[in-house]
């Protein structure tokens, strides 16, 4: 009897473990509720979310963006929860709380969720001039006791060397700043645009940011890979989310369909659907939402098909189905769009893709 009970227990435990693993591997979650991150130069996990969030299962990632690939494989929630990389109760002793070699994961915070951020390798780098603007997004309007921006010493090579505290030079500190005084007041949070200057730099480096939030003893830590001497990119905002630079498929042997054509945007917003890939019994679609000639605070998209739809997974929007309609509303972090600005959301649905009628409205 004892052996039978023990076998049943082991089988139950094995099933539970396998189920949990499958959930982590295939079910994209919502970003952690209302915290923040460095959007530009993009932190490692925000950059991986920005480039691959709509195509996180793409096999092409392994060769086109191998550092992000290993991070997605290690724990997809590190990218879906791109705004939750923080520690609590540090009491200002950042070096005491975070060992050398673990700066990018905040000392393996959140039970090691962000450990892959510490992996040494050739992470995608943002091209920067010696004078640049760092954009820090605060989705919960915590404000800051202080923000410290570091740049690695010229001798440091992020491609071959784990980051240590001694590799960093402090180049900028922003003092206590309530959320109401941050540079940009957005509908989904606030953004601090911090001018930073270094002298005579060229080549690869890392920008390291510490944001000490004001609401609790909560410290955020961000590693941003950069290439000095390149051309600076336009300043992004948390009110928009750019599409990945590639259009990989999520399944081997997947076939793609052209995106739905849309007229020029003249009203509140418009939307276009692209079928990223399809395989036996299902397909993945990406929807691009674009504001018209005025900014919007939120949006809602309705896709009307010729037959009933079943959505299996979705991300970057709240997605519901009603008969032959797929109805989507913005997530907390991508609802506010400037005039002409755009963002994307995606879903995986059962069946064969077809061309829907599309309606987009500002909310």
VMD Tcl script that draws the C-alpha trace (Angstrom):
set ca {
  {0.00 0.00 0.00}
  {2.82 2.37 0.86}
  {4.44 1.83 -2.55}
  {1.13 2.41 -4.37}
  {0.55 5.72 -2.55}
  {4.11 6.77 -3.22}
  {3.80 5.98 -6.94}
  {0.55 7.94 -7.19}
  {2.19 10.90 -5.47}
  {5.17 10.81 -7.83}
  {2.93 10.61 -10.90}
  {0.83 13.52 -9.69}
  {3.92 15.60 -8.99}
  {5.34 14.80 -12.43}
  {2.09 15.83 -14.16}
  {1.98 19.08 -12.20}
  {5.58 19.90 -13.06}
  {5.06 19.17 -16.76}
  {1.91 21.29 -16.82}
  {3.69 24.22 -15.19}
  {6.56 23.93 -17.65}
  {4.20 23.95 -20.63}
  {2.42 27.03 -19.33}
  {5.72 28.89 -19.04}
  {6.90 27.79 -22.47}
  {3.82 28.51 -24.56}
  {1.60 30.97 -22.75}
  {2.67 34.59 -23.00}
  {1.71 36.52 -19.91}
  {0.91 40.15 -19.31}
  {3.79 42.43 -18.36}
  {4.13 42.92 -14.62}
  {1.59 45.44 -13.46}
  {2.67 49.03 -13.78}
  {6.38 49.30 -13.03}
  {8.94 50.49 -15.59}
  {12.11 50.10 -17.62}
  {14.67 51.90 -19.76}
  {13.14 52.13 -23.24}
  {16.13 53.76 -24.93}
  {18.82 52.70 -25.15}
  {16.67 49.59 -24.68}
  {17.49 47.37 -21.72}
  {18.22 43.76 -22.52}
  {14.83 42.34 -21.63}
  {12.80 45.26 -22.99}
  {14.76 45.06 -26.27}
  {13.99 41.34 -26.54}
  {10.30 42.04 -25.92}
  {10.26 44.93 -28.40}
  {11.90 42.92 -31.20}
  {10.29 39.53 -30.66}
  {7.16 39.91 -28.54}
  {4.90 39.27 -31.53}
  {7.07 36.37 -32.73}
  {8.49 34.92 -29.55}
  {8.41 31.33 -30.86}
  {10.27 32.15 -34.07}
  {13.08 29.70 -34.87}
  {14.88 32.49 -36.77}
  {15.61 34.20 -33.47}
  {18.28 31.59 -32.75}
  {20.48 32.90 -35.57}
  {19.27 36.51 -35.96}
  {19.28 37.43 -32.27}
  {20.94 34.59 -30.34}
  {21.24 36.39 -27.00}
  {17.53 37.15 -26.96}
  {16.88 33.58 -28.08}
  {18.68 32.14 -25.06}
  {16.80 34.57 -22.81}
  {13.38 33.61 -24.19}
  {14.30 29.93 -23.84}
  {15.46 30.41 -20.25}
  {12.29 32.19 -19.05}
  {9.79 33.92 -21.39}
  {8.31 35.78 -18.44}
  {11.50 37.84 -18.16}
  {10.44 39.56 -21.40}
  {6.67 39.57 -20.92}
  {7.34 41.08 -17.48}
  {9.80 43.58 -18.93}
  {8.83 46.15 -16.30}
  {9.38 44.05 -13.18}
  {13.17 43.84 -12.86}
  {13.65 45.18 -9.34}
  {14.71 44.31 -5.80}
  {13.19 45.39 -2.51}
  {14.84 46.35 0.77}
  {18.29 47.16 -0.60}
  {18.52 50.28 1.63}
  {20.89 51.96 -0.81}
  {23.57 49.25 -0.57}
  {23.41 48.26 -4.23}
  {26.88 46.76 -4.36}
  {26.26 44.75 -1.20}
  {22.97 43.37 -2.52}
  {24.11 42.50 -6.05}
  {27.28 40.46 -6.66}
  {29.65 41.13 -9.54}
  {28.52 39.25 -12.62}
  {24.84 39.56 -11.67}
  {24.23 43.27 -12.23}
  {21.94 42.78 -15.23}
  {19.62 40.40 -13.35}
  {19.61 42.53 -10.16}
  {21.32 39.72 -8.29}
  {19.07 37.00 -9.76}
  {16.00 38.78 -8.43}
  {12.45 37.37 -8.69}
  {13.69 33.82 -8.00}
  {16.14 33.98 -10.89}
  {13.57 35.03 -13.53}
  {16.03 37.48 -15.13}
  {19.19 35.37 -14.77}
  {19.64 35.12 -18.55}
  {20.22 38.89 -18.66}
  {23.68 38.23 -17.16}
  {24.70 35.88 -19.98}
  {27.91 37.03 -21.68}
  {27.67 37.50 -25.44}
  {26.95 39.77 -28.38}
  {23.63 41.34 -27.35}
  {21.97 43.65 -29.87}
  {23.36 47.15 -29.27}
  {21.79 50.59 -29.73}
  {23.90 53.01 -31.78}
  {24.60 56.18 -29.80}
  {26.43 59.46 -30.20}
  {28.55 60.64 -27.27}
  {25.62 62.85 -26.24}
  {22.34 60.95 -26.01}
  {19.03 60.88 -24.16}
  {18.10 58.02 -21.86}
  {14.34 57.38 -21.66}
  {13.07 55.81 -18.43}
  {9.40 54.79 -18.27}
  {7.49 54.65 -14.95}
  {4.14 52.94 -15.49}
  {2.94 53.29 -11.90}
  {4.00 56.93 -11.38}
  {6.26 55.95 -8.50}
  {8.61 58.87 -9.07}
  {12.25 58.64 -8.06}
  {14.32 59.22 -4.96}
  {17.17 59.28 -7.49}
  {18.21 57.90 -10.87}
  {21.86 57.02 -11.52}
  {23.24 56.44 -15.00}
  {26.59 54.67 -15.42}
  {28.67 53.94 -18.52}
  {31.27 51.19 -18.60}
  {34.96 52.12 -18.76}
  {36.63 52.11 -22.20}
  {38.56 48.96 -21.28}
  {35.39 46.93 -20.68}
  {34.12 44.59 -23.43}
  {30.49 43.48 -22.85}
  {30.76 40.77 -25.51}
  {33.42 38.81 -23.58}
  {33.24 39.96 -19.96}
  {30.66 39.76 -17.17}
  {29.77 43.16 -15.74}
  {31.32 44.16 -12.39}
  {30.74 47.25 -10.27}
  {34.35 48.31 -10.85}
  {33.65 48.46 -14.62}
  {31.23 51.37 -14.16}
  {31.68 55.16 -14.14}
  {28.83 57.31 -12.84}
  {28.03 59.88 -15.57}
  {24.66 61.28 -14.48}
  {22.51 61.48 -11.36}
  {18.95 62.82 -11.23}
  {17.88 63.87 -7.70}
  {14.52 63.28 -6.02}
  {11.83 63.88 -8.65}
  {8.12 63.22 -8.01}
  {6.22 61.60 -10.90}
  {4.33 64.85 -11.55}
  {7.65 66.48 -12.48}
  {8.88 63.82 -14.92}
  {9.51 64.99 -18.48}
  {6.54 63.36 -20.20}
  {3.13 62.88 -18.61}
  {1.49 59.96 -20.45}
  {-1.92 58.36 -20.04}
  {-0.25 55.08 -19.04}
  {2.49 56.48 -16.82}
  {5.33 58.99 -16.94}
  {8.66 59.12 -18.72}
  {11.93 60.75 -17.69}
  {14.12 61.92 -20.59}
  {17.65 62.20 -19.20}
  {20.41 63.93 -21.22}
  {23.71 62.06 -20.89}
  {27.14 62.98 -22.23}
  {30.43 61.09 -22.39}
  {33.65 62.15 -24.06}
  {35.72 60.50 -26.75}
  {33.93 57.17 -26.69}
  {33.64 54.74 -29.58}
  {32.74 51.09 -29.91}
  {30.80 48.73 -27.67}
  {29.87 49.59 -24.09}
  {27.06 49.20 -21.60}
  {24.84 51.82 -20.00}
  {23.74 50.77 -16.51}
  {20.80 52.52 -14.84}
  {19.64 52.40 -11.23}
  {16.20 53.84 -10.54}
  {15.34 54.14 -6.86}
  {11.55 54.36 -6.80}
  {9.95 56.63 -4.20}
  {6.90 54.64 -3.09}
  {8.89 51.87 -1.31}
  {12.49 50.80 -0.92}
  {12.27 49.38 -4.44}
  {15.33 49.54 -6.69}
  {15.32 48.88 -10.45}
  {18.44 47.87 -12.41}
  {18.84 47.95 -16.20}
  {21.63 46.89 -18.57}
  {21.53 48.56 -22.00}
  {24.01 47.45 -24.66}
  {25.25 50.34 -26.81}
  {27.64 51.11 -29.63}
  {29.18 54.56 -29.37}
  {29.95 56.31 -32.63}
  {26.79 55.17 -34.40}
  {23.82 57.29 -35.42}
  {21.37 57.99 -32.62}
  {17.90 56.52 -33.00}
  {14.72 58.62 -32.61}
  {13.55 59.00 -29.03}
  {10.88 56.34 -28.29}
  {8.04 56.65 -25.86}
  {6.14 54.13 -23.78}
  {3.04 55.36 -25.61}
  {4.12 53.37 -28.66}
  {5.52 49.91 -29.18}
  {7.43 49.30 -32.38}
  {7.08 46.17 -34.46}
  {9.99 43.70 -34.61}
  {12.51 44.46 -37.34}
  {12.05 40.95 -38.67}
  {8.98 38.97 -39.58}
  {9.85 35.41 -38.52}
  {7.34 32.60 -38.31}
  {6.49 30.69 -35.16}
  {6.58 27.22 -36.61}
  {8.87 25.35 -39.01}
  {7.21 24.82 -42.38}
  {5.00 27.83 -41.70}
  {3.61 29.77 -44.64}
  {2.88 33.47 -44.58}
  {0.11 35.59 -46.03}
  {0.24 39.26 -47.02}
  {-1.05 41.84 -44.58}
  {-4.48 43.33 -45.02}
  {-4.31 46.60 -46.93}
  {-5.67 49.69 -45.22}
  {-6.47 53.19 -46.49}
  {-4.46 56.21 -45.26}
  {-5.18 57.07 -41.64}
  {-7.45 60.11 -41.38}
  {-9.69 59.32 -38.41}
  {-9.03 58.34 -34.82}
  {-7.12 55.16 -35.70}
  {-6.81 52.35 -38.21}
  {-5.58 48.76 -38.04}
  {-3.99 46.26 -40.40}
  {-3.67 42.50 -39.95}
  {-0.73 40.40 -41.11}
  {-0.65 36.62 -40.88}
  {2.84 35.95 -39.56}
  {2.61 32.18 -40.00}
  {0.23 29.25 -40.20}
  {0.48 25.53 -39.58}
  {-1.87 22.59 -39.28}
  {-4.97 23.75 -37.42}
  {-3.82 27.24 -36.35}
  {-2.20 30.51 -37.37}
  {-0.50 33.54 -35.81}
  {-1.51 37.09 -36.69}
  {-0.01 40.49 -35.92}
  {-2.25 43.57 -35.84}
  {-0.72 47.02 -36.28}
  {-2.78 49.88 -34.82}
  {-2.02 53.40 -36.08}
  {-3.35 56.69 -34.74}
  {-4.77 59.22 -37.17}
  {-4.04 62.92 -37.35}
  {-4.46 63.38 -33.60}
  {-3.13 61.57 -30.52}
  {-5.31 58.91 -28.88}
  {-5.41 57.81 -25.23}
  {-6.57 54.28 -25.98}
  {-7.92 52.15 -28.81}
  {-10.23 49.26 -29.60}
  {-10.06 47.02 -32.66}
  {-12.78 44.68 -33.95}
  {-11.96 42.02 -36.56}
  {-15.05 40.52 -38.19}
  {-14.56 37.22 -40.00}
  {-16.87 35.06 -42.08}
  {-16.98 32.31 -39.45}
  {-16.64 31.88 -35.68}
  {-13.15 32.42 -34.29}
  {-11.26 30.72 -31.44}
  {-8.27 32.61 -30.01}
  {-5.81 30.34 -28.21}
  {-3.25 32.93 -27.08}
  {-2.82 36.70 -27.28}
  {-0.36 39.38 -26.17}
  {-0.01 43.16 -25.95}
  {-3.81 43.59 -25.82}
  {-6.90 42.29 -24.05}
  {-8.48 40.01 -26.65}
  {-12.00 38.54 -26.53}
  {-14.01 36.56 -29.07}
  {-17.71 36.86 -29.79}
  {-18.96 34.59 -32.54}
  {-17.22 35.65 -35.72}
  {-15.57 38.67 -34.12}
  {-12.23 39.15 -32.39}
  {-12.34 42.22 -30.15}
  {-9.14 43.76 -28.77}
  {-8.43 46.72 -26.49}
  {-5.04 48.17 -25.67}
  {-2.82 47.00 -22.84}
  {-1.93 49.48 -20.08}
  {1.42 50.33 -21.69}
  {0.49 50.77 -25.39}
  {-2.84 52.62 -25.44}
  {-1.60 56.19 -25.76}
  {-0.40 56.89 -29.31}
  {0.86 60.18 -30.69}
  {-0.55 61.41 -34.01}
  {0.59 58.92 -36.63}
  {2.12 56.66 -33.95}
  {1.61 52.92 -34.03}
  {1.77 49.82 -31.88}
  {1.12 46.12 -32.37}
  {-0.62 43.21 -30.69}
  {-0.80 39.58 -31.68}
  {-2.78 36.41 -31.29}
  {-2.80 32.72 -32.20}
  {-6.15 31.41 -33.43}
  {-7.48 28.00 -34.42}
  {-8.39 27.30 -38.01}
  {-7.33 28.78 -41.34}
  {-6.68 32.53 -41.69}
  {-8.98 34.66 -43.81}
  {-9.31 38.39 -44.47}
  {-11.47 40.15 -41.87}
  {-13.35 43.43 -41.94}
  {-11.47 45.80 -39.61}
  {-12.81 48.56 -37.37}
  {-10.66 50.74 -35.09}
  {-11.87 53.36 -32.66}
  {-10.30 55.60 -30.03}
  {-11.46 55.04 -26.45}
}
mol new
graphics top color blue
foreach p $ca { graphics top sphere $p radius 0.5 }
foreach p [lrange $ca 0 end-1] q [lrange $ca 1 end] { graphics top cylinder $p $q radius 0.2 }
display resetview
